Amino acid sequence: MDQAYEVILNALCDGTFKPGERLTQEEIAARLNVSRQPVTHALTVLKSQGFLEQAGRRGLMVTVVDPDFLEAIYQLRSVVEPLAVKLATPKMTKKDIQEGRALVKKGREVAKSGDATAVQQADMDFHSFIYNLSGNPLIADTMQLHWNHLRRGMGRVLSAAPATGIWNEHGKVLDAMIRGDADGAAELMRHHLVDAYERVRKSSNVTAT
């Protein structure tokens, strides 16, 4: 089930299966080249997590991203991630600095490639790097709880603004962390997330509350 779950989840998050699209179990298995039995179990989990909903007796529909839920995730991120930056900054070793720079370099490279999936993965890797470096397991666990829904929102962020600009923002956060400026880096991260949500809101006509 795990493999089928991951394959279907990725298809939901990368836009292969679009919000509002109606699907059948047979169609999902055929399009993703997975067997039907594990698909059945995976779909049950995905429905319980809010990615799919029942549409008729046999069909399913990809749920539309809830604007209020999306806003709530970004509100959470704008508080949790600056905290992660503050905790991570004094913990940075030479190895961590090298890893951070490598992530930013890779992110800039994939941004130029136009590969949307790679861009999204690079973005996730950078933020996860900071979560883990913070040393607070609750931060990573809290973000992981919503991460898969967040991936859908991130796709909209990355399509609403040039990915190169997002990586310039990541680079500035990392540079401040390397300088030991925890407060400055945290504020840069907060602005990065607020701006990211604003781009999503404008591109999808979400009304902020």
C-alpha positions as semicolon CSV with decimal commas, in nm:
position;residue;x (nm);y (nm);z (nm)
1;M;0,000;0,000;0,000
2;D;0,280;0,242;0,080
3;Q;0,413;0,249;-0,275
4;A;0,068;0,296;-0,428
5;Y;-0,010;0,564;-0,173
6;E;0,304;0,760;-0,256
7;V;0,248;0,732;-0,631
8;I;-0,113;0,854;-0,608
9;L;-0,026;1,124;-0,355
10;N;0,248;1,259;-0,581
11;A;0,003;1,266;-0,872
12;L;-0,241;1,466;-0,660
13;C;0,027;1,708;-0,542
14;D;0,200;1,768;-0,875
15;G;-0,122;1,833;-1,062
16;T;-0,136;1,512;-1,263
17;F;-0,478;1,470;-1,103
18;K;-0,631;1,816;-1,092
19;P;-0,872;1,957;-0,831
20;G;-1,228;1,876;-0,928
21;E;-1,125;1,595;-1,162
22;R;-1,339;1,282;-1,141
23;L;-1,157;0,949;-1,135
24;T;-1,231;0,582;-1,100
25;Q;-1,019;0,324;-0,924
26;E;-0,956;0,149;-1,255
27;E;-0,851;0,471;-1,424
28;I;-0,611;0,560;-1,144
29;A;-0,450;0,215;-1,159
30;A;-0,416;0,233;-1,537
31;R;-0,280;0,589;-1,554
32;L;-0,025;0,533;-1,279
33;N;0,058;0,174;-1,377
34;V;-0,011;0,027;-1,034
35;S;-0,218;-0,278;-0,941
36;R;-0,577;-0,232;-0,827
37;Q;-0,558;-0,405;-0,489
38;P;-0,308;-0,167;-0,322
39;V;-0,486;0,124;-0,492
40;T;-0,804;0,040;-0,302
41;H;-0,631;0,069;0,034
42;A;-0,438;0,381;-0,069
43;L;-0,757;0,557;-0,181
44;T;-0,920;0,486;0,154
45;V;-0,632;0,660;0,332
46;L;-0,626;0,952;0,087
47;K;-1,000;1,007;0,130
48;S;-0,960;1,011;0,508
49;Q;-0,683;1,270;0,470
50;G;-0,900;1,497;0,259
51;F;-0,731;1,460;-0,080
52;L;-1,023;1,274;-0,240
53;E;-1,397;1,263;-0,190
54;Q;-1,668;1,031;-0,309
55;A;-1,835;1,130;-0,637
56;G;-2,111;0,886;-0,716
57;R;-2,125;0,515;-0,640
58;R;-1,792;0,419;-0,798
59;G;-1,610;0,740;-0,876
60;L;-1,392;0,974;-0,678
61;M;-1,317;1,342;-0,713
62;V;-0,995;1,525;-0,635
63;T;-1,078;1,776;-0,365
64;V;-1,034;2,143;-0,435
65;V;-0,772;2,314;-0,217
66;D;-0,969;2,486;0,059
67;P;-0,865;2,855;0,063
68;D;-0,928;2,884;0,437
69;F;-0,718;2,576;0,509
70;L;-0,443;2,701;0,281
71;E;-0,442;3,033;0,463
72;A;-0,428;2,852;0,798
73;I;-0,122;2,655;0,686
74;Y;0,061;2,972;0,586
75;Q;-0,035;3,140;0,912
76;L;0,117;2,844;1,093
77;R;0,429;2,851;0,876
78;S;0,482;3,224;0,931
79;V;0,514;3,157;1,304
80;V;0,677;2,814;1,317
81;E;0,943;2,858;1,049
82;P;1,095;3,183;1,181
83;L;1,123;3,002;1,515
84;A;1,296;2,713;1,339
85;V;1,540;2,960;1,182
86;K;1,618;3,118;1,520
87;L;1,685;2,779;1,677
88;A;1,885;2,652;1,381
89;T;2,117;2,952;1,334
90;P;2,344;2,901;1,639
91;K;2,361;2,528;1,570
92;M;2,508;2,561;1,222
93;T;2,836;2,378;1,167
94;K;3,066;2,398;0,868
95;K;2,899;2,084;0,736
96;D;2,555;2,241;0,775
97;I;2,669;2,554;0,594
98;Q;2,799;2,343;0,307
99;E;2,472;2,151;0,292
100;G;2,266;2,469;0,299
101;R;2,469;2,626;0,020
102;A;2,441;2,307;-0,185
103;L;2,062;2,312;-0,144
104;V;2,040;2,674;-0,256
105;K;2,270;2,607;-0,552
106;K;2,065;2,308;-0,659
107;G;1,744;2,506;-0,614
108;R;1,867;2,782;-0,841
109;E;1,970;2,528;-1,102
110;V;1,636;2,347;-1,107
111;A;1,455;2,682;-1,111
112;K;1,617;2,752;-1,446
113;S;1,531;2,406;-1,576
114;G;1,158;2,461;-1,567
115;D;1,099;2,119;-1,408
116;A;0,806;2,195;-1,177
117;T;0,838;1,871;-0,981
118;A;1,210;1,922;-0,920
119;V;1,151;2,284;-0,820
120;Q;0,890;2,181;-0,565
121;Q;1,115;1,906;-0,425
122;A;1,408;2,145;-0,392
123;D;1,189;2,394;-0,207
124;M;1,071;2,125;0,032
125;D;1,429;2,008;0,088
126;F;1,543;2,357;0,184
127;H;1,267;2,412;0,438
128;S;1,307;2,061;0,579
129;F;1,679;2,130;0,622
130;I;1,593;2,418;0,855
131;Y;1,328;2,218;1,043
132;N;1,576;1,940;1,115
133;L;1,859;2,177;1,202
134;S;1,639;2,353;1,459
135;G;1,680;2,055;1,690
136;N;1,313;2,072;1,792
137;P;1,139;1,752;1,676
138;L;0,796;1,906;1,729
139;I;0,865;2,156;1,450
140;A;0,938;1,887;1,194
141;D;0,648;1,675;1,320
142;T;0,405;1,969;1,310
143;M;0,503;2,061;0,957
144;Q;0,502;1,700;0,841
145;L;0,144;1,666;0,965
146;H;0,033;1,922;0,704
147;W;0,315;1,877;0,454
148;N;0,127;1,687;0,189
149;H;-0,152;1,945;0,181
150;L;0,119;2,210;0,185
151;R;0,272;2,055;-0,127
152;R;-0,044;2,136;-0,317
153;G;-0,029;2,495;-0,195
154;M;0,340;2,519;-0,275
155;G;0,268;2,418;-0,631
156;R;0,046;2,722;-0,660
157;V;0,314;2,944;-0,506
158;L;0,576;2,822;-0,748
159;S;0,344;2,875;-1,043
160;A;0,249;3,223;-0,924
161;A;0,603;3,365;-0,913
162;P;0,936;3,298;-1,087
163;A;1,113;3,019;-0,899
164;T;1,441;3,206;-0,933
165;G;1,300;3,486;-0,717
166;I;1,200;3,237;-0,448
167;W;1,554;3,100;-0,443
168;N;1,698;3,449;-0,407
169;E;1,486;3,477;-0,093
170;H;1,609;3,139;0,031
171;G;1,966;3,249;-0,033
172;K;1,921;3,564;0,175
173;V;1,780;3,362;0,465
174;L;2,073;3,122;0,453
175;D;2,329;3,405;0,428
176;A;2,185;3,568;0,740
177;M;2,197;3,237;0,924
178;I;2,560;3,187;0,824
179;R;2,642;3,535;0,958
180;G;2,484;3,433;1,287
181;D;2,204;3,689;1,252
182;A;1,923;3,473;1,389
183;D;1,673;3,758;1,426
184;G;1,742;3,893;1,080
185;A;1,718;3,549;0,922
186;A;1,391;3,480;1,104
187;E;1,242;3,807;0,979
188;L;1,353;3,728;0,623
189;M;1,183;3,389;0,651
190;R;0,865;3,546;0,783
191;H;0,855;3,791;0,492
192;H;0,927;3,508;0,250
193;L;0,623;3,313;0,373
194;V;0,390;3,612;0,394
195;D;0,484;3,710;0,039
196;A;0,440;3,349;-0,077
197;Y;0,088;3,337;0,059
198;E;0,006;3,675;-0,092
199;R;0,111;3,544;-0,435
200;V;-0,114;3,242;-0,388
201;R;-0,404;3,457;-0,272
202;K;-0,381;3,685;-0,573
203;S;-0,335;3,405;-0,822
204;S;-0,633;3,207;-0,693
205;N;-0,862;3,492;-0,585
206;V;-0,841;3,380;-0,222
207;T;-0,974;3,646;0,011
208;A;-0,754;3,695;0,314
209;T;-0,926;3,722;0,650
